[in-house]
């Protein structure tokens, strides 16, 4: 297995501690010629394309970087795979390509062409990359995966659940934006990995697949309170911030029946997995402590 990573602020080789020689990590940007050369040398059977700029708040101030990595990077991945004769590319997209959901959960065919209803620079760049990947399925084997929000161990403290967790463990407030009523699905990262395994083994080439637990949806306020409780804090640790994200989408929701027909289901109970995640952060302060100051610096909610 070859892991190609640009090693930006969010890349950390400590996440691969313990895998030994099973994974070779090469530092390179998927949007550069170096990546094409790596694929030409290694000639992989399967490429799972995770590489992305993924943080919505960061995309507000650096949209060009997001479009470069997420769109041009995806084109490079597809070109390199085609030239090397790769058997399958799994492009990891996002449920945000649909835009906000105001009715029944989106099915795969509901995505609008191009940027469509996507709102943030992050979501718009991923929507374009999603289209690019599917457009190539006429000439090379491609599957698009559209997962919902994930959480779990090793997630950078810029993201919502680890940020709230770190702040709770520090004895600080947990800020929630815009009244806290925004609704999301949440899925443990191991359920996403299991879904990608299923797609590699049994997914239909040229198709997109939503990946979400489809259980009880929770508001951001509810999730923050659950994080606080798991960290041993009271509800009053959670505060509503005067700041709110521009065009803050009220709800995301997707229908995963196409993937479930292949035999996948979400195995992790949300609240139990959240408690385990908070425990992991409690036990790994030496990892996130050095990342926290820069992660906090991007926010304007205090």
Residue pairs with C-beta under 8 A, 6 or more apart in sequence:
1 22
1 23
1 24
2 23
2 24
2 25
2 26
2 38
2 42
2 44
3 16
3 23
3 24
3 25
3 26
4 25
4 26
4 28
4 30
4 35
4 38
4 51
5 11
5 25
5 26
5 27
5 28
5 51
6 27
6 28
6 29
6 30
6 51
7 13
7 27
9 156
9 294
10 54
10 156
10 158
12 154
12 287
13 25
14 287
15 154
16 23
16 25
26 38
28 34
28 35
28 38
29 35
29 69
29 73
30 49
30 51
30 69
30 73
30 74
30 76
30 77
31 68
31 69
31 72
31 73
31 76
32 76
35 76
35 77
35 80
36 76
36 79
36 80
36 83
38 80
39 47
39 80
39 81
39 83
39 84
39 86
40 80
40 83
40 84
43 84
43 85
43 86
44 84
44 86
45 86
45 87
45 88
46 86
46 87
46 88
46 89
46 90
46 200
47 77
47 80
47 81
47 86
47 88
47 89
47 90
48 89
48 90
48 92
48 196
48 200
49 74
49 77
49 89
49 90
49 91
49 92
49 133
50 92
51 69
51 73
51 77
52 69
52 70
52 73
52 92
52 126
53 59
53 62
53 65
53 66
53 69
53 70
53 122
53 125
54 122
55 122
55 158
55 159
55 298
56 120
56 122
56 123
56 245
57 158
57 245
57 298
57 299
58 66
58 122
58 158
58 298
59 66
59 120
59 121
59 122
59 125
60 120
60 121
60 245
60 246
63 121
63 125
66 121
66 122
66 125
67 121
67 124
67 125
67 128
69 125
70 122
70 125
70 126
70 128
70 129
71 125
71 128
71 129
71 132
73 129
74 91
74 129
74 132
74 133
75 132
77 89
77 91
78 89
78 132
78 133
78 136
78 140
78 142
80 86
81 89
81 140
82 136
82 139
82 140
86 140
86 141
87 141
88 141
88 142
88 143
88 200
88 205
89 133
89 140
89 141
89 142
89 143
90 142
90 143
90 144
90 145
90 196
90 199
90 200
90 203
91 129
91 130
91 133
91 142
91 143
91 144
91 145
92 145
92 147
92 196
93 126
93 129
93 130
93 133
93 144
93 145
93 146
93 147
93 208
94 123
94 126
94 146
94 147
95 106
95 146
95 147
95 148
95 149
95 185
95 210
95 212
95 252
95 253
95 254
96 118
96 119
96 120
96 122
96 123
96 126
96 127
96 249
96 252
97 111
97 116
97 118
97 123
97 126
97 127
97 130
97 146
98 106
98 110
98 111
98 112
98 116
98 117
98 118
98 252
98 254
99 112
99 116
99 117
99 118
99 119
99 123
99 249
100 117
100 119
100 249
100 250
100 251
100 252
101 251
101 252
101 253
101 254
102 250
102 251
104 253
104 255
105 212
105 214
105 253
105 254
105 255
106 210
106 253
106 254
106 255
107 210
107 254
107 255
107 257
107 258
108 146
108 207
108 208
108 209
108 210
108 258
111 127
111 130
111 208
113 131
114 127
114 128
114 131
115 124
115 127
115 128
116 127
118 124
118 126
118 127
119 247
119 249
120 247
130 144
130 146
130 208
133 142
133 144
134 142
134 144
134 206
134 208
136 142
137 205
137 206
138 206
141 205
141 206
142 205
142 206
143 199
143 203
143 204
143 205
143 206
143 207
143 208
143 209
144 207
144 208
144 209
145 195
145 196
145 199
145 208
145 209
145 211
146 208
146 209
146 210
146 211
146 254
147 187
147 192
147 195
147 210
147 211
147 212
148 184
148 185
148 186
148 187
148 210
148 211
148 212
148 213
148 252
148 254
149 160
149 184
149 185
149 186
149 187
149 252
150 186
150 187
150 188
150 189
150 192
151 159
151 161
151 162
151 186
151 187
151 188
151 189
151 273
151 274
151 277
152 188
152 189
152 190
152 273
152 277
153 189
153 277
153 280
153 281
153 284
154 287
155 161
155 162
155 189
156 162
156 291
156 295
157 163
157 165
157 166
157 288
157 291
157 292
157 295
157 296
158 295
158 298
160 220
160 223
161 186
161 223
161 227
161 274
161 277
162 277
162 281
162 288
163 295
163 296
164 174
164 223
164 224
164 227
164 228
165 227
165 230
165 231
165 277
165 278
165 281
166 281
166 288
166 292
167 173
167 174
168 174
168 227
168 228
168 230
168 231
168 232
168 233
168 237
168 278
169 231
169 278
169 281
169 282
169 285
173 237
173 238
173 239
173 302
174 224
174 227
174 228
174 233
174 237
174 238
174 239
175 239
175 240
175 241
175 243
175 299
175 301
175 302
176 220
176 221
176 224
176 238
176 239
176 240
176 241
177 220
177 240
177 241
177 243
177 244
177 245
177 248
177 301
178 241
178 244
178 245
178 248
179 221
179 240
180 219
180 220
180 221
180 222
180 224
180 238
180 240
181 219
181 220
181 221
181 250
182 219
182 220
182 248
182 249
182 250
182 251
183 217
183 218
183 219
183 220
183 250
183 251
183 252
183 253
184 217
184 218
184 220
184 223
184 251
184 252
185 212
185 213
185 214
185 215
185 217
185 252
185 253
185 254
186 213
186 218
186 223
186 270
186 274
187 211
187 212
187 213
187 266
187 268
188 266
188 268
188 270
188 273
188 277
190 267
190 268
191 211
191 213
191 266
191 267
191 268
192 211
194 264
194 267
195 209
195 211
195 259
195 264
198 259
198 262
198 263
198 264
199 209
199 259
199 262
202 262
202 263
203 209
203 262
207 258
209 256
209 258
209 259
210 254
210 255
210 256
210 258
210 259
211 254
211 256
211 259
211 264
212 253
212 254
212 256
212 266
213 256
213 266
213 270
214 255
214 256
214 266
215 266
215 270
216 270
217 251
217 253
218 226
218 270
221 238
221 240
223 274
224 238
225 235
225 238
226 271
226 274
227 274
227 278
228 234
228 235
228 237
228 238
229 235
230 274
230 275
230 278
230 279
231 278
231 282
241 301
241 302
242 301
243 299
243 300
243 301
256 264
281 288
